[in-house]
Amino acid sequence: MENLHLAGEEEDLYSGYNDYNPTFDSEELENDVGFQQAVRTSHGRRPPMTAKFPGTAIGARPLATSFGARIPLASSMGRPMTGAVQDGAARPMTAVRAAGYTSSLTRGSTFDPLGQSKGPAPSLEAKNEDTPEEKIKILEKKVNDLIEESCMAQSIGALQLALEKAKEAGRKERALVRQREQSGNADHINLDLTYSVLLNLANQYANNEMYPEALNSYQVIVKNKMFSNAGRLKVNMANIYVKQKNYPKAIKFYRMALDQISNAHKEMRIKIMQNIGVVFVRMGQYSDAITSFEHIMSESPNIKTGFNLILCYYAIGDRERMKKAFQKLISVPLGIDDEDKYIPSNDDTDSSMVIEAIKNDKLHQMERDLKVLAEKYIMTAAKLIAPAIETSFATGFDWCVDMVKNSQYVELANDLEINKAITYLRQKDFNQVEAVETLKTFEKKDSRVKSAAATNLSFLYFLEKDYDQADRYADLAMTADRYNPAALINKGNTVFVKQDYEKAAEFYKEALRNDSSCTEALYNLGLTYKKLNRLEEALDCFLKLHAILRNSAQVMYQLANLYELLEDPQQAIEWLIQVLSVTHTDPQALAKLGELYDGEGDKSQAFQYYYESFRYFPSNIDVIEWLGAYYIETQFCEKAIQYFERATLIQPTQVKWQLMVASCYRRSGNYQKALETYKDIHRKFPENVECLRFLVRLCTDMGLKEVQEYATKLKKAEKMKEIKEQRVKSGREGSARGRRESREGSAGSADSGHSSNSTKGERLSAKMRSLPGSNEPYEASSPKEIDASYVDPLGPQMERPKTGAKKRMEDDDFADEELGDDLLPE
């Protein structure tokens, strides 16, 4: 209790805490003269003194500082004392010090863990690029950069630039080798870099179709023994020989490459053997090709090789082996997962998210593409071998369907049966009961197959012009699958032929909403707008279609037709010229272009196109008439004769062409030939008044005795003509009177009925006489109907709407012969 001190009420418990020694006042250091003097001189930076001789008294004396602190000096042996400061850091009091802890702050140094008080690091020493080693490194980098630039240029299609970069890389690499040899480093040549330069150069030569140079570059690599595994480049050389169609040498190099590749690279060897088989097929050596393909199917079967094997068996006509090869083809494992894997489950949210993420990734897309390719090969193989493996096409196709039903491609069996019916359609066997019955069997199947079958049936009945059945099956296809654009197009077509154009346009629009790339719907919509006289909207449809089908002659012709209807002949001419750039020999397009130039007053251009049209189709009466009239107008009657003689051959019952021939002889001064021609016409048409008039005139001018004879015949002919005209006139009046009486409700007598019938017959016969004869080999073309004037030489008329059908025909046929793409015939 003696040391216990109780604070009184007046005492401050916290007094004395703010009192400190003025020596430690750092704020007043700037005014401390002694401190500033020590800082400016070397006195303040003097190191602590050490004893030179042991045992002196100075070693134990502390040195006073301006802070008043006492720093212990070193011992007499030069060993620092405990707690002495060395290099700004205090020596720990114990042998173990906590990590990161230092008491240097209490010893007078600042806290600087990053060492920033030492100033910036010294600048890096500049490289000396004049040394041979540095020059070689820089040159190597340039060569690598050039190779990379060459590859990048080739990847974007700039083949010429890629070749230039490859050549420059070759020059730089040779300079690099010389520089190494000069510097005495020939043993350190970079063989990998040399190999890369030569290989890239050879590849770029091959890409630019400079095959001799490419072969030389590959040969340099192959002959160099220092390059390991260079022998496999003989595959590239063999590929070049295939492009040059030097098949024996290609086989030789493929086999050399095969010998140099070990069995460890099984996939590479299989691909080379596949190439060998394909080359044998091109050479027509099917037995050798079969040997290669059979080896592949036994070692590592794949879809493409199985299909090629079937083709070879088909070429040699081996039925049994065709069947075995087809069974091998449908049993080839694709190595892809089942589609059920991508169906999300409702229970596990995490797995559903993962499935949603991988549903459309690149791997799944690759699997889908592989499956589509396999189905395409199987379908093509079935259609190919079906007629060959059995006595009839139907029996063979049924065998293929049975095989497919027992394989992993079960869902393909329905498509095969639909394809069987389509094959009958391609053979134009529309009345084939088997085709119709096959398609009708799918009416009770699932919606996808049902819609496809009904679409094809609708198309079939439409071609047979059984529009009621076509409409019925179009409705059935739409009911099964409302989003089937082909079904909507067929429905629109059945409405189109009933001239309900507004409703047809609605179906075509709906088909376009379901499939914006459906060109048939867009084409038919344009035709519908054209029928509705909505020319601007039709023009918009065909311009959109032209952006999709750049080289479609039908689309460009429709655009020309629309511009003509819009009274813009210059634009129409431009589009017709584009039509001729696609179909150079289309006579109708040439004739139409001549007609437009004639309307513009450019007779020379019109003559050029009319003449070209006549060359390609010399039976067009309109073209023949124009050319004959052109030569008569230009006073070349002799040249007009050949065209009118051609018209006489086409329409022998039309007297006007023979009269034109005689007129040309008369105008050219060949009166004797003209007289003979008129006489020949008179023998064929003895009642022709115009012929008799010219005979009378010619005989009078030439002073012939037959003048009186022809004059008498002329009078009789004129009199008969007047009588006929009077009868026709009276017959018209009688028929008009009869119609009035029938409207008034009066009953005509039997005699008047007989007279009415006879006058009607006379009127019809007069009308028939004004038309071309019924026994002509070629009828005259209809009056200036541009709507149906363009005829595609490969397909039917243009003015009918396109039809949609679900199942396509063979890919290697013309597009306008596919179901769903062709134009309907008139």
Secondary structure as UniProt FT lines:
FT   TURN            2..3
FT   TURN            13..18
FT   HELIX           22..24
FT   HELIX           26..31
FT   HELIX           33..40
FT   TURN            42..45
FT   TURN            54..55
FT   HELIX           57..60
FT   STRAND          63..64
FT   TURN            66..67
FT   STRAND          70..71
FT   TURN            76..77
FT   TURN            82..83
FT   STRAND          85..86
FT   TURN            87..88
FT   STRAND          89..90
FT   TURN            99..100
FT   HELIX           104..107
FT   TURN            113..114
FT   HELIX           116..118
FT   TURN            129..130
FT   HELIX           132..155
FT   TURN            156..157
FT   HELIX           159..182
FT   TURN            183..184
FT   HELIX           186..188
FT   HELIX           191..207
FT   TURN            208..209
FT   HELIX           211..223
FT   TURN            225..226
FT   TURN            228..229
FT   HELIX           230..233
FT   HELIX           234..243
FT   TURN            244..245
FT   HELIX           247..260
FT   TURN            263..264
FT   HELIX           266..283
FT   HELIX           286..299
FT   HELIX           303..316
FT   HELIX           319..330
FT   HELIX           339..342
FT   HELIX           349..358
FT   TURN            359..360
FT   HELIX           362..389
FT   HELIX           393..405
FT   TURN            410..411
FT   HELIX           412..426
FT   TURN            427..428
FT   TURN            430..431
FT   HELIX           433..440
FT   HELIX           441..444
FT   HELIX           447..463
FT   TURN            464..465
FT   HELIX           467..480
FT   TURN            482..483
FT   HELIX           485..496
FT   TURN            497..499
FT   HELIX           501..514
FT   TURN            516..517
FT   HELIX           519..531
FT   TURN            532..533
FT   HELIX           535..548
FT   TURN            550..551
FT   HELIX           553..565
FT   TURN            566..567
FT   HELIX           569..582
FT   TURN            584..585
FT   HELIX           587..599
FT   TURN            600..601
FT   HELIX           603..616
FT   TURN            618..619
FT   HELIX           621..633
FT   TURN            634..635
FT   HELIX           637..650
FT   TURN            652..653
FT   HELIX           655..667
FT   TURN            668..669
FT   HELIX           671..684
FT   TURN            686..687
FT   HELIX           689..702
FT   TURN            705..706
FT   HELIX           707..744
FT   HELIX           750..770
FT   TURN            774..775
FT   HELIX           786..788
FT   TURN            793..794
FT   TURN            811..812
FT   HELIX           815..817
FT   TURN            819..821
//
